[in-house]
């Protein structure tokens, strides 16, 4: 499946105008707080909801059009995006209504047919939900090219490790087709991997052992009192006592989620993660960096980070510097030629701390 190669976003939150950003296998956003890294990730959440027919619900839950448009509708009357997957493209623009919805001013797709003929599909404006899913019956190439590409990425956020977090709750045993955005079905998903994909399951277990030497293995079983349910359990080395997820540190639990995501057998074509280093020990970040590099050979990764340790373990070409200038977010991909002399003496993390790369707070 074609991955996202080029992206334009105009009028979304702090992103007033992002033109033709090139995306590669590994893309790591670095920048100060409030620079716009999380807003970039949030755009893909909007896109997920849009393509699944939940745009109006998403807009309402996020505070209405003025919370999504750059400085509100008085400043930005339109939100527009262009996404290109090789020779295929998807373009849409949204405008606010008086009853606080966003409706389509434009929605179109362009692609090359099997016969090699360029084709463009476009709609009359005014619809409230994306028509791409329903158009598949009329225009077969949309079903075979555009729709799979738009549905093929997932945004993951493993920050919530509170006592009420879904990952610590009892869940449905059959909720195991894919790892959910908050890893709320982690136990069920690991159970399926243990049964059907033993090699990948063992890699996940071994990765956890690297960052938690006392960890022996997961104890994955249907609940004895509710056979259709499952809860995350684990054992320490030298003990058969079943511990629960509540007895893992926040950092260890987040690492388990990340290792499961990155080592699973079938990865989404694009994965987005906001601050994957949160709560991790520096050594765990080293292991994470190795997992990220390996996963980027099988999928496209887009990350936002503030970790100097993680940046030190990456390549300069992986980085996209995000800065807030003149009330808007700017995005710049770095080139090794530009910083060749600096890199003879300093690591990437040191260059970022010295503000040579940019992406540090500025007045």
Rosetta silent file (secondary structure, phi, psi, omega in degrees, C-alpha in Angstrom):
SEQUENCE: XXXXXXXXXXXXXXXXXXXXXXXXXXXXXXXXXXXXXXXXXXXXXXXXXXXXXXXXXXXXXXXXXXXXXXXXXXXXXXXXXXXXXXXXXXXXXXXXXXXXXXXXXXXXXXXXXXXXXXXXXXXXXXXXXXXXXXXXXXXXXXXXXXXXXXXXXXXXXXXXXXXXXXXXXXXXXXXXXXXXXXXXXXXXXXXXXXXXXXXXXXXXXXXXXXXXXXXXXXXXXXXXXXXXXXXXXXXXXXXXXXXXXXXXXXXXXXXXXXXXXXXXXXXXXXXXXXXXXXXXXXXXXXXXXXXXXXXXXXXXXXXXXXXXXXXXXXXXXXXXXXXXXXXXXXXXXXXXXXXXXXXXXXXXXXXXXXXXXXXXXXX
SCORE:     score description
SCORE:     0.000 S_00000001
   1 L     0.000  136.055 -179.626    0.000    0.000    0.000 S_00000001
   2 L   -66.605  138.162  178.755    1.316    3.477   -0.897 S_00000001
   3 L   -97.322  165.471 -178.659    2.393    5.567    2.059 S_00000001
   4 L   -69.977  121.293 -176.385    1.917    9.270    2.599 S_00000001
   5 L  -106.630  -32.815 -176.390    4.689   11.088    0.717 S_00000001
   6 E  -145.349  141.619 -172.760    3.655   14.729    0.690 S_00000001
   7 E  -139.804  134.040  171.600    1.306   16.773    2.872 S_00000001
   8 E  -123.461  130.779  176.294   -0.197   20.263    2.780 S_00000001
   9 E  -131.368  130.525  178.034   -2.245   21.653    5.691 S_00000001
  10 E  -133.823  125.450  171.620   -3.731   25.151    5.756 S_00000001
  11 E    85.453   20.431 -179.397   -5.771   26.752    8.518 S_00000001
  12 E  -107.783  114.735  178.904   -5.697   24.011   11.167 S_00000001
  13 L    49.580 -123.382 -177.437   -5.091   25.165   14.749 S_00000001
  14 L   -80.775   -3.446 -176.770   -1.571   26.673   14.927 S_00000001
  15 E   -93.735   93.505 -179.358   -0.765   25.493   11.387 S_00000001
  16 E   -73.101  -44.630 -178.703   -1.646   28.458    9.183 S_00000001
  17 E  -155.787  107.737  174.104    0.174   27.177    6.087 S_00000001
  18 E  -116.188  111.040 -171.443    2.244   24.014    5.727 S_00000001
  19 E  -107.252  117.416  167.932    3.062   23.501    2.051 S_00000001
  20 E    58.501   43.266  177.380    4.246   20.213    0.557 S_00000001
  21 E   -68.550  125.511  177.990    6.013   18.668    3.556 S_00000001
  22 E   -83.467  132.356 -179.956    7.846   15.534    2.405 S_00000001
  23 L  -114.401  138.268 -177.274    7.395   12.516    4.650 S_00000001
  24 L  -115.557 -163.504 -178.736    9.784    9.572    4.788 S_00000001
  25 L   -68.018  -40.964  178.451    9.889    6.231    6.612 S_00000001
  26 E  -124.408  121.107 -176.289   10.885    7.809    9.947 S_00000001
  27 E  -130.763  116.301 -174.103    9.751   11.362   10.717 S_00000001
  28 E  -119.958  114.344  179.425   10.480   12.851   14.138 S_00000001
  29 E   -84.171  126.428  175.550    9.040   16.245   15.078 S_00000001
  30 E  -123.999  148.014 -179.659   11.139   18.220   17.569 S_00000001
  31 E   167.809  171.080 -178.746   10.359   21.617   19.043 S_00000001
  32 L   -71.847  169.211  173.018    9.465   23.593   22.135 S_00000001
  33 L   -58.486  139.567  178.394    6.228   23.283   24.081 S_00000001
  34 L    67.682   15.380  177.372    3.291   24.755   22.126 S_00000001
  35 L   -72.517  -31.503  179.542    5.314   24.850   18.908 S_00000001
  36 L   129.986    6.646 -179.152    2.687   22.787   17.102 S_00000001
  37 H   -62.510  -48.020 -178.846    3.917   19.179   17.237 S_00000001
  38 H   -67.492  -30.708  176.768    0.760   17.899   18.920 S_00000001
  39 H   -67.077  -34.314  175.601   -1.406   19.914   16.520 S_00000001
  40 H   -62.570  -45.769  177.115    0.278   18.109   13.627 S_00000001
  41 H   -63.361  -39.486 -178.763   -0.641   14.775   15.239 S_00000001
  42 H   -62.627  -29.683  177.415   -4.153   16.109   15.946 S_00000001
  43 H   -59.416  -38.931 -179.004   -4.681   16.715   12.231 S_00000001
  44 H   -72.279  -28.456  172.610   -4.456   12.969   11.652 S_00000001
  45 H   -65.423  -43.196  176.091   -7.032   12.350   14.388 S_00000001
  46 H   -58.103  -44.050 -177.482   -9.338   14.738   12.527 S_00000001
  47 H   -65.886  -39.065  175.312   -8.639   12.865    9.307 S_00000001
  48 H   -56.531  -48.544 -178.097   -9.398    9.502   10.948 S_00000001
  49 H   -67.489  -38.131  179.987  -12.765   10.765   12.105 S_00000001
  50 H   -60.885  -48.010 -174.238  -13.488   12.441    8.764 S_00000001
  51 H   -75.500  -17.433  177.661  -12.916    9.316    6.695 S_00000001
  52 L   -95.047    7.575  175.898  -14.953    7.177    9.122 S_00000001
  53 L    79.503   24.025 -179.199  -17.993    9.455    8.819 S_00000001
  54 L  -121.379   30.256 -177.165  -17.668   11.072   12.255 S_00000001
  55 H   -60.508  -49.091 -175.533  -16.509   14.561   11.275 S_00000001
  56 H   -65.165  -36.871  176.412  -19.403   16.455   12.900 S_00000001
  57 H   -64.062  -43.005 -179.879  -19.092   14.505   16.131 S_00000001
  58 H   -63.333  -44.613  179.581  -15.357   15.218   16.210 S_00000001
  59 H   -60.238  -45.187 -179.519  -15.874   18.935   15.568 S_00000001
  60 H   -63.953  -41.615 -178.305  -18.476   19.157   18.359 S_00000001
  61 H   -70.261  -23.598 -178.999  -16.288   17.263   20.822 S_00000001
  62 L   -94.729    5.069  175.212  -13.305   19.512   20.093 S_00000001
  63 L   102.465   11.034  177.401  -15.201   22.749   20.766 S_00000001
  64 L    90.907  174.877 -175.780  -16.594   23.623   17.354 S_00000001
  65 H   -56.633  -38.086 -175.229  -15.046   25.115   14.199 S_00000001
  66 H   -67.621  -21.505  176.526  -13.398   28.039   15.975 S_00000001
  67 H   -80.612  -17.014 -178.108  -11.325   25.638   18.089 S_00000001
  68 H  -103.751  -31.005  179.307  -10.020   23.917   14.947 S_00000001
  69 E   -78.481  146.084 -178.550   -9.532   26.826   12.547 S_00000001
  70 L   -61.230  109.117 -176.150   -6.350   28.905   12.861 S_00000001
  71 L    58.726   26.266  174.326   -7.345   31.730   15.254 S_00000001
  72 L    82.231  173.260 -172.690  -11.019   31.019   14.537 S_00000001
  73 L   -69.181  -24.196  179.589  -13.266   31.693   11.552 S_00000001
  74 L   -67.529  -31.935  178.130  -12.781   35.469   11.553 S_00000001
  75 L   -91.882  -38.662 -175.134   -9.114   34.956   10.731 S_00000001
  76 L  -126.946  100.507 -176.836   -9.329   31.644    8.863 S_00000001
  77 L   -79.782   -4.772 -173.504  -12.512   31.000    6.873 S_00000001
  78 L  -151.386  140.112  171.538  -11.345   27.645    5.489 S_00000001
  79 E  -108.783  125.083 -176.942   -9.390   24.518    6.510 S_00000001
  80 E  -131.293  145.654  178.072   -7.713   22.835    3.563 S_00000001
  81 E  -145.030  147.348  174.750   -5.520   19.751    3.175 S_00000001
  82 E  -132.664  127.998 -179.810   -3.795   17.865    0.359 S_00000001
  83 E  -125.661  132.898 -177.931   -2.394   14.359    0.810 S_00000001
  84 E  -125.436  126.478  178.628   -0.386   12.488   -1.810 S_00000001
  85 E  -115.590   89.713 -173.728    0.347    8.761   -1.807 S_00000001
  86 L    62.560 -122.996 -179.289    2.639    8.235   -4.742 S_00000001
  87 L   -86.731   -1.729 -178.967    0.558    9.038   -7.835 S_00000001
  88 E  -102.345  145.406 -178.789   -2.690    9.143   -5.860 S_00000001
  89 E  -140.815  154.477  176.692   -4.002   12.204   -4.075 S_00000001
  90 E  -136.076  130.453 -177.786   -6.819   13.324   -1.788 S_00000001
  91 E  -129.992  136.986  173.500   -7.847   16.962   -1.304 S_00000001
  92 E  -148.065  154.035  171.754  -10.506   18.464    0.931 S_00000001
  93 E  -138.469  144.120 -176.741  -11.477   21.837    2.334 S_00000001
  94 E  -124.685  141.230  177.410  -13.909   22.583    5.148 S_00000001
  95 E  -128.073  149.291 -177.846  -15.762   25.798    5.972 S_00000001
  96 E   -79.333  155.083  176.683  -17.707   26.729    9.146 S_00000001
  97 L  -115.755  167.127 -179.495  -21.470   27.156    9.313 S_00000001
  98 L   -67.545  -22.176  177.933  -23.599   29.388   11.520 S_00000001
  99 L   -97.347   25.853  171.724  -24.712   26.343   13.507 S_00000001
 100 L    61.264   46.495  169.801  -21.081   25.476   14.376 S_00000001
 101 L  -119.575  168.623  169.369  -20.395   22.660   11.976 S_00000001
 102 E  -115.248  125.097  179.029  -17.720   22.200    9.350 S_00000001
 103 E  -118.057  161.903 -175.481  -19.005   21.280    5.896 S_00000001
 104 E   -79.382  122.328  168.175  -17.146   20.367    2.716 S_00000001
 105 E   -88.112  -28.773  178.964  -16.364   23.147    0.281 S_00000001
 106 E  -151.302  142.166  168.217  -14.273   20.663   -1.718 S_00000001
 107 E  -150.951  120.134 -176.961  -13.588   16.929   -1.691 S_00000001
 108 E  -148.399  159.813  177.400  -11.704   15.284   -4.525 S_00000001
 109 E  -138.951  143.359  177.225   -9.390   12.395   -5.309 S_00000001
 110 E  -129.871  142.613 -177.026   -6.944   11.870   -8.153 S_00000001
 111 E  -162.144  170.292  176.793   -5.314    8.624   -9.183 S_00000001
 112 E  -103.841  125.394 -179.954   -3.959    6.560  -12.048 S_00000001
 113 L   -71.540  170.618  178.966   -6.284    3.815  -13.252 S_00000001
 114 L   -61.436  -24.782  178.887   -5.100    0.274  -13.938 S_00000001
 115 L   -84.842    1.257  178.866   -4.978    1.232  -17.591 S_00000001
 116 L    82.953   18.726 -177.738   -2.545    4.049  -16.738 S_00000001
 117 L  -100.334  127.234  175.760   -5.056    6.853  -17.313 S_00000001
 118 E   -63.969  138.324 -177.397   -5.090    9.872  -14.938 S_00000001
 119 E  -141.483  142.063  177.022   -8.523   10.278  -13.331 S_00000001
 120 E  -128.055  132.908  177.158  -10.046   12.846  -10.972 S_00000001
 121 E  -113.863  130.266 -178.418  -13.170   12.404   -8.853 S_00000001
 122 E  -144.198  154.420 -176.756  -14.777   15.504   -7.337 S_00000001
 123 L  -117.382  155.107  169.340  -18.019   16.397   -5.581 S_00000001
 124 L   -68.399  136.918 -176.176  -20.383   19.337   -5.518 S_00000001
 125 L   -68.343  162.795  172.918  -19.774   21.206   -2.214 S_00000001
 126 L   118.858   -8.914 -178.910  -22.093   21.229    0.782 S_00000001
 127 L   -78.933  154.884 -174.434  -21.966   17.704    2.244 S_00000001
 128 L   -97.568  -19.375  177.726  -21.375   17.253    5.970 S_00000001
 129 L  -131.523  154.189 -178.691  -19.500   13.934    5.941 S_00000001
 130 L   -57.510  139.276  178.503  -16.878   12.487    3.602 S_00000001
 131 L  -101.043    3.561  179.505  -18.288   10.783    0.522 S_00000001
 132 H   -59.970  -47.103 -179.523  -15.160    8.728   -0.185 S_00000001
 133 H   -59.477  -38.658 -178.639  -16.455    5.556    1.531 S_00000001
 134 H   -78.902  -23.146 -178.605  -19.736    5.621   -0.417 S_00000001
 135 H   -72.758  -14.402 -177.791  -18.035    6.548   -3.699 S_00000001
 136 L   -58.744  -28.575 -178.808  -16.211    3.221   -3.778 S_00000001
 137 L   -74.668  -27.441 -179.115  -19.273    1.626   -5.399 S_00000001
 138 L   -91.576  -36.582 -175.417  -19.279    4.149   -8.220 S_00000001
 139 L  -124.899   94.014 -173.245  -15.546    4.620   -8.679 S_00000001
 140 H   -55.286  -40.941 -179.407  -13.706    1.356   -8.042 S_00000001
 141 H   -58.331  -26.324  176.476  -10.183    2.905   -7.929 S_00000001
 142 H   -63.557  -38.660  179.696  -11.214    4.912   -4.855 S_00000001
 143 H   -69.048  -34.626 -174.955  -11.850    1.623   -3.092 S_00000001
 144 H   -91.281  -17.114 -176.585   -8.547    0.124   -4.210 S_00000001
 145 H  -123.706  -64.175 -170.478   -6.271    3.170   -3.767 S_00000001
 146 H   -69.730  -51.964 -174.816   -7.548    6.227   -1.890 S_00000001
 147 H   -61.565  -46.922  177.485   -9.750    4.695    0.802 S_00000001
 148 H   -59.397  -38.936 -179.357   -7.222    2.062    1.989 S_00000001
 149 H   -65.658  -39.736 -179.041   -4.499    4.731    2.147 S_00000001
 150 H   -72.403  -25.067 -179.598   -6.673    7.099    4.186 S_00000001
 151 H   -95.295   -1.925 -167.056   -7.660    4.358    6.611 S_00000001
 152 L   -89.503   -3.257  177.531   -4.208    2.807    6.933 S_00000001
 153 E  -107.358  157.177  178.387   -2.669    5.010    9.634 S_00000001
 154 E  -136.883  141.024  177.120   -3.310    4.987   13.351 S_00000001
 155 E  -101.485  126.062 -177.704   -2.587    7.562   16.046 S_00000001
 156 E  -116.760  143.606 -176.637   -1.386    6.097   19.354 S_00000001
 157 L  -148.092  105.382 -174.598   -1.270    7.773   22.752 S_00000001
 158 L  -106.581   26.674 -175.289   -0.154    5.737   25.771 S_00000001
 159 L   -71.005  -33.900 -174.633    0.041    8.571   28.313 S_00000001
 160 L   -79.278  105.520  174.542   -2.872    7.478   30.501 S_00000001
 161 L  -123.155   25.445  178.276   -1.608    4.938   33.025 S_00000001
 162 L   -68.474  171.762  179.867   -3.853    6.044   35.878 S_00000001
 163 L   -61.162  -25.843 -178.978   -5.819    3.537   37.926 S_00000001
 164 L   -92.664    2.746 -177.393   -8.818    4.186   35.677 S_00000001
 165 L   -62.326  143.077 -179.112   -6.879    3.684   32.423 S_00000001
 166 H   -59.376  -32.764 -177.233   -8.431    1.216   29.982 S_00000001
 167 H   -65.067  -20.193 -179.723   -5.171   -0.711   29.736 S_00000001
 168 H   -97.427   -2.279 -176.129   -5.539   -1.699   33.403 S_00000001
 169 L   -92.513  162.559  170.232   -9.180   -2.763   33.167 S_00000001
 170 L   -69.877  133.916 -178.764  -10.767   -6.107   32.439 S_00000001
 171 E  -128.119  174.247  179.568  -11.574   -6.226   28.715 S_00000001
 172 E   -74.275  132.251 -177.960  -13.338   -8.377   26.164 S_00000001
 173 L   -62.200  -33.295 -176.459  -11.304  -11.397   25.100 S_00000001
 174 L   -86.529    1.535  177.264  -12.384  -11.067   21.464 S_00000001
 175 L   -84.239   72.147 -171.011  -11.305   -7.396   21.205 S_00000001
 176 L  -138.808   13.534 -177.326   -8.023   -8.412   19.592 S_00000001
 177 L   -68.814  -36.016  178.124   -8.101   -7.591   15.873 S_00000001
 178 L  -152.282  160.091  178.161   -5.759   -4.593   16.292 S_00000001
 179 L   -77.769  123.910 -177.495   -4.128   -2.660   19.126 S_00000001
 180 L   -72.052  163.391 -171.611   -6.365    0.231   20.109 S_00000001
 181 L   -58.186  -33.401  179.293   -5.119    3.823   20.247 S_00000001
 182 L  -103.887   10.535 -176.569   -4.754    3.799   24.042 S_00000001
 183 L    59.432   28.428 -179.860   -3.781    0.090   24.228 S_00000001
 184 L   -63.968  -20.252  178.059   -7.017   -0.485   26.118 S_00000001
 185 L  -109.111   30.204 -174.711   -7.181   -4.012   24.674 S_00000001
 186 H   -56.777  -46.098 -177.229   -3.513   -4.829   25.348 S_00000001
 187 H   -61.931  -46.116 -179.506   -4.197   -8.064   27.231 S_00000001
 188 H   -65.088  -39.328 -179.446   -6.534   -9.429   24.547 S_00000001
 189 H   -67.188  -44.135  177.547   -4.156   -8.408   21.755 S_00000001
 190 H   -63.703  -36.034  178.537   -1.138  -10.025   23.453 S_00000001
 191 H   -61.237  -43.153  177.979   -3.211  -13.152   24.048 S_00000001
 192 H   -64.967  -41.182  178.667   -3.891  -13.448   20.299 S_00000001
 193 H   -63.550  -40.058  179.898   -0.213  -12.914   19.493 S_00000001
 194 H   -61.231  -36.638 -177.799    0.782  -15.574   22.003 S_00000001
 195 H   -82.382  -43.011 -170.543   -1.551  -18.067   20.332 S_00000001
 196 H  -104.814  -22.565 -175.494   -1.172  -17.142   16.661 S_00000001
 197 L  -135.803   68.976 -171.788    2.164  -15.291   16.337 S_00000001
 198 H   -60.984  -40.579 -176.999    4.499  -16.865   18.843 S_00000001
 199 H   -61.547  -45.753  179.264    7.733  -15.463   17.385 S_00000001
 200 H   -67.252  -38.332  177.492    6.530  -11.851   17.578 S_00000001
 201 H   -59.192  -43.486 -178.444    5.097  -12.445   21.036 S_00000001
 202 H   -67.755  -32.559  175.445    8.482  -13.674   22.271 S_00000001
 203 H   -65.025  -40.524  177.448   10.217  -10.614   20.810 S_00000001
 204 H   -63.192  -47.944  179.002    7.847   -8.380   22.766 S_00000001
 205 H   -57.425  -45.240 -178.091    8.470  -10.371   25.956 S_00000001
 206 H   -66.666  -35.288  177.251   12.247  -10.204   25.448 S_00000001
 207 H   -64.080  -40.784  178.278   12.131   -6.439   24.835 S_00000001
 208 H   -64.739  -38.565  177.882   10.283   -5.960   28.138 S_00000001
 209 H   -61.592  -31.057  179.271   12.905   -8.089   29.893 S_00000001
 210 H   -63.634  -38.309 -175.945   15.581   -5.693   28.618 S_00000001
 211 H   -96.798  -13.627  177.828   14.070   -2.728   30.462 S_00000001
 212 L  -137.371   85.130 -173.661   12.707   -4.694   33.459 S_00000001
 213 L   -57.938  -25.512 -179.640   15.145   -7.499   34.322 S_00000001
 214 L   -78.246   -9.808 -178.103   12.835   -8.931   37.015 S_00000001
 215 E   -74.288  132.408  177.702   10.078   -9.499   34.422 S_00000001
 216 E  -100.925  -60.377 -176.866    9.578  -13.142   33.433 S_00000001
 217 E  -167.211  164.238  170.605    6.512  -13.323   31.197 S_00000001
 218 E   -77.104  149.844  172.301    2.917  -12.267   30.733 S_00000001
 219 L  -112.747   98.806 -171.841    0.218  -14.454   32.216 S_00000001
 220 L  -111.934  116.476 -175.673   -2.493  -14.314   29.569 S_00000001
 221 L  -157.634  148.778  170.562   -5.663  -16.273   30.163 S_00000001
 222 E   -59.240  145.788 -179.892   -9.421  -15.806   30.019 S_00000001
 223 E   -59.016  129.911 -179.175  -10.738  -14.700   33.394 S_00000001
 224 L   -57.498  -29.651 -177.610  -11.554  -17.807   35.513 S_00000001
 225 L   -99.888   -9.068  179.465  -14.880  -16.249   36.569 S_00000001
 226 E  -146.659   84.951 -170.799  -15.728  -14.608   33.219 S_00000001
 227 E   -58.639  -17.795  179.025  -14.357  -16.694   30.313 S_00000001
 228 E   -93.112    7.881 -178.148  -15.092  -14.001   27.702 S_00000001
 229 E  -121.488  161.226  178.934  -12.955  -11.440   29.546 S_00000001
 230 E  -150.646  150.488  178.906   -9.238  -10.956   30.093 S_00000001
 231 L  -134.974  146.102 -179.213   -6.985   -8.739   32.222 S_00000001
 232 L   -69.081  120.650  176.236   -3.279   -7.982   31.881 S_00000001
 233 E  -129.775  158.099 -178.686   -1.293  -10.162   34.279 S_00000001
 234 E  -154.710  164.439 -179.674    2.426  -10.890   34.553 S_00000001
 235 E  -125.140  150.135  170.699    4.989  -12.815   36.583 S_00000001
 236 E   -88.892  158.274  176.344    8.380  -12.007   38.059 S_00000001
 237 L   -63.581  137.169  178.671   11.327  -14.303   37.547 S_00000001
 238 L    79.192   11.019 -178.922   11.460  -17.040   40.155 S_00000001
 239 L  -142.061  147.228  175.245    7.811  -16.614   41.164 S_00000001
 240 L  -106.961   12.548 -179.443    4.473  -17.964   39.997 S_00000001
 241 L   -74.959  129.386 -179.297    2.462  -15.177   41.679 S_00000001
 242 L   -83.657  109.492  174.298    0.209  -13.357   39.157 S_00000001
 243 E   -85.684  158.338  178.070    0.734   -9.593   39.327 S_00000001
 244 E  -104.477  169.937  179.397   -1.697   -7.132   37.709 S_00000001
 245 H   -60.908  -28.539  178.628   -1.058   -4.123   35.468 S_00000001
 246 H   -62.580  -18.901 -177.093   -1.570   -1.869   38.510 S_00000001
 247 H   -98.884   14.106  170.331    1.684   -3.314   39.870 S_00000001
 248 L  -100.010  146.107  173.586    3.770   -2.137   36.920 S_00000001
 249 L   -66.912  158.218 -179.720    5.433    1.275   36.962 S_00000001
 250 H   -58.797  -43.637 -178.790    3.945    3.845   34.585 S_00000001
 251 H   -64.099  -40.999  179.295    7.094    3.829   32.452 S_00000001
 252 H   -65.187  -41.774  179.776    7.198    0.035   32.220 S_00000001
 253 H   -63.807  -40.965  178.029    3.530   -0.161   31.244 S_00000001
 254 H   -65.218  -38.637  179.065    4.024    2.467   28.543 S_00000001
 255 H   -65.146  -38.813  177.117    7.062    0.592   27.248 S_00000001
 256 H   -59.098  -43.333  178.397    5.038   -2.633   27.058 S_00000001
 257 H   -61.414  -45.308 -178.404    2.451   -0.791   24.960 S_00000001
 258 H   -65.506  -43.859  179.756    5.158    0.615   22.665 S_00000001
 259 H   -62.918  -40.694  178.010    6.950   -2.723   22.267 S_00000001
 260 H   -63.312  -43.025  179.282    3.654   -4.443   21.441 S_00000001
 261 H   -61.623  -47.834 -170.497    2.813   -1.768   18.893 S_00000001
 262 H   -83.225  -19.890 -177.926    6.198   -1.787   17.144 S_00000001
 263 H  -106.292    1.921  179.128    6.875   -5.550   17.204 S_00000001
 264 L   -63.688  155.231 -174.243    3.442   -6.809   16.167 S_00000001
 265 L   -68.358  -36.207 -176.556    3.425   -8.914   12.973 S_00000001
 266 L  -121.262  104.996 -176.279    1.165   -6.690   10.836 S_00000001
 267 L   -90.248  146.289  168.035    1.782   -2.975   11.221 S_00000001
 268 L   -58.064  155.632 -175.970   -0.497   -0.183    9.986 S_00000001
 269 L   -69.006  -25.868  174.957    1.094    1.507    6.966 S_00000001
 270 E  -139.497  132.035  179.446    1.603    4.713    8.989 S_00000001
 271 E  -120.627  133.530  176.688    1.882    5.030   12.782 S_00000001
 272 E  -119.064  132.081 -179.098    1.778    8.319   14.701 S_00000001
 273 E  -135.466  129.302  178.340    2.925    8.572   18.334 S_00000001
 274 E   -97.427  118.398  178.288    2.992   11.678   20.516 S_00000001
 275 L    49.347   65.779 -179.593    5.932   11.752   22.986 S_00000001
 276 L   -67.042  -17.621 -176.447    6.661    8.003   23.147 S_00000001
 277 L   -81.438   -4.445 -172.489    9.504    8.645   25.606 S_00000001
 278 L   -55.946  122.413  175.285    7.189    9.870   28.395 S_00000001
 279 L    79.077    2.779 -176.513    8.131    8.268   31.711 S_00000001
 280 L   -89.628  142.212  172.344   10.835    6.011   30.235 S_00000001
 281 L   -65.750  149.213  179.523   14.260    5.443   31.810 S_00000001
 282 H   -52.197  -36.933  178.378   17.152    6.555   29.525 S_00000001
 283 H   -67.370  -38.939  177.443   18.089    2.913   28.890 S_00000001
 284 H   -62.519  -33.786  176.817   14.495    2.123   27.925 S_00000001
 285 H   -66.314  -35.688  174.866   14.685    5.032   25.452 S_00000001
 286 H   -60.107  -46.260  178.636   17.764    3.359   23.940 S_00000001
 287 H   -64.397  -41.456  178.535   15.790    0.157   23.449 S_00000001
 288 H   -58.867  -43.823 -179.837   12.847    2.177   22.088 S_00000001
 289 H   -59.008  -39.942  177.435   15.084    3.862   19.515 S_00000001
 290 H   -64.323  -40.600  177.876   16.177    0.441   18.268 S_00000001
 291 H   -64.581  -38.964 -179.895   12.541   -0.659   17.992 S_00000001
 292 H   -65.120  -45.171  179.735   11.668    2.516   16.086 S_00000001
 293 H   -61.963  -42.165 -179.998   14.483    2.055   13.580 S_00000001
 294 H   -65.943  -44.760 -178.757   13.494   -1.565   13.016 S_00000001
 295 H   -64.996  -31.256 -177.856    9.785   -0.771   12.655 S_00000001
 296 L   -68.892  -11.705  173.323   10.536    2.040   10.177 S_00000001
 297 L   -82.181  -12.435 -178.280   11.762   -0.598    7.713 S_00000001
 298 L  -115.495  -15.437 -177.407    8.246   -2.085    7.745 S_00000001
 299 L  -153.488  172.011  175.467    6.042    0.978    8.172 S_00000001
 300 E   -96.212  130.729 -178.577    6.043    4.768    8.140 S_00000001
 301 E  -116.283  135.054  173.435    6.510    6.378   11.563 S_00000001
 302 E  -127.051  117.539 -176.178    5.638    9.946   12.568 S_00000001
 303 E  -123.728  154.064  167.986    6.658   10.900   16.116 S_00000001
 304 E  -120.924  129.809 -175.970    6.684   14.023   18.260 S_00000001
 305 E  -143.552  156.922  170.404    9.356   14.128   20.964 S_00000001
 306 L  -125.890   16.274 -175.104   11.159   16.398   23.413 S_00000001
 307 L   -90.305  115.650  175.468   13.703   13.770   24.481 S_00000001
 308 H   -62.790  -38.687  179.751   17.354   14.717   23.983 S_00000001
 309 H   -59.697  -45.180  179.886   18.263   11.068   24.624 S_00000001
 310 H   -66.934  -42.395 -179.828   16.010    9.869   21.815 S_00000001
 311 H   -60.064  -37.791  179.292   17.193   12.573   19.409 S_00000001
 312 H   -60.866  -22.904 -175.065   20.785   11.505   20.054 S_00000001
 313 L   -98.049    8.222 -177.395   19.935    8.029   18.765 S_00000001
 314 L  -110.919  175.320  174.040   18.441    9.221   15.469 S_00000001
 315 L   -98.711  151.731 -177.847   19.763   10.469   12.136 S_00000001
 316 H   -57.851  -38.624 -177.694   19.623   14.139   11.187 S_00000001
 317 H   -67.315  -14.191  178.319   17.448   13.349    8.148 S_00000001
 318 H   -77.102  -18.661 -167.726   14.814   11.849   10.474 S_00000001
 319 E   -90.719  142.174  170.369   14.163   15.197   12.159 S_00000001
 320 E  -125.714  116.214 -177.024   11.578   17.866   11.367 S_00000001
 321 E   -84.660  126.382  179.818   12.042   21.056   13.404 S_00000001
 322 E  -110.892  126.006  179.569    8.798   22.687   14.515 S_00000001
 323 E  -132.769  155.064  177.228    8.854   26.336   15.629 S_00000001
 324 E  -104.490  112.146 -178.824    6.243   28.943   16.495 S_00000001
 325 E  -131.713  129.188  177.700    6.869   32.122   14.535 S_00000001
 326 L    57.711   35.350  177.207    4.521   35.036   14.049 S_00000001
 327 L    79.934   11.639  179.777    1.641   33.157   15.657 S_00000001
 328 E  -140.833  158.667  178.489    1.938   30.072   13.469 S_00000001
 329 E   -87.147  134.686  175.450    3.766   26.739   13.404 S_00000001
 330 E  -116.500  150.082 -176.056    6.555   26.260   10.881 S_00000001
 331 E  -129.615  128.432 -178.099    8.034   22.900    9.846 S_00000001
 332 E  -135.987  122.941  174.267   11.541   22.373    8.478 S_00000001
 333 E   -85.172  136.982 -173.659   13.196   19.094    7.509 S_00000001
 334 L   -90.214  155.182  178.909   16.928   19.092    8.210 S_00000001
 335 L  -122.419  135.845 -179.129   19.776   18.243    5.833 S_00000001
 336 L   -65.072  -29.112  179.058   23.086   16.641    6.862 S_00000001
 337 L   -62.858  -37.171 -177.481   24.971   18.879    4.405 S_00000001
 338 L   -66.999  -30.015 -173.731   23.842   21.984    6.283 S_00000001
 339 L  -119.212   20.326 -175.180   25.183   20.717    9.618 S_00000001
 340 H   -57.437  -45.238 -178.309   28.114   18.525    8.500 S_00000001
 341 H   -67.672  -40.631  179.215   30.779   20.561   10.315 S_00000001
 342 H   -60.847  -40.802 -173.751   28.771   20.798   13.518 S_00000001
 343 H   -73.789   -8.909  173.476   28.201   17.043   13.589 S_00000001
 344 L   -70.783  -23.781 -175.575   31.944   16.377   13.570 S_00000001
 345 L  -117.881  -21.591 -172.951   32.085   17.656   17.154 S_00000001
 346 L  -129.303  153.300  173.919   28.567   17.417   18.593 S_00000001
 347 L   -82.021  168.171  178.778   25.734   14.918   18.839 S_00000001
 348 H   -61.306  -42.513  179.504   22.251   15.734   17.565 S_00000001
 349 H   -60.634  -40.810  178.494   20.982   16.181   21.104 S_00000001
 350 H   -65.435  -40.752  178.608   23.785   18.631   21.884 S_00000001
 351 H   -64.115  -36.533  177.870   23.077   20.600   18.712 S_00000001
 352 H   -68.278  -44.153  179.719   19.407   20.822   19.664 S_00000001
 353 H   -62.614  -32.931  178.318   20.244   21.963   23.207 S_00000001
 354 L   -81.323   -2.188 -179.552   22.578   24.624   21.762 S_00000001
 355 L    66.215   24.260  174.991   19.707   25.718   19.465 S_00000001
 356 L   -72.388  -37.662 -179.472   21.822   25.095   16.370 S_00000001
 357 L   -80.686  -17.327 -171.523   19.058   22.962   14.871 S_00000001
 358 L    89.479 -176.660  177.267   16.283   25.303   16.005 S_00000001
 359 L    85.408   13.669  175.699   13.192   24.156   17.830 S_00000001
 360 L  -104.106  158.198  179.537   13.999   25.803   21.170 S_00000001
 361 L   -57.189  139.284  177.961   11.769   28.345   22.943 S_00000001
 362 L  -142.511  153.803 -179.569   12.216   31.870   21.581 S_00000001
 363 L   -82.221    0.000    0.000   10.674   35.252   22.303 S_00000001
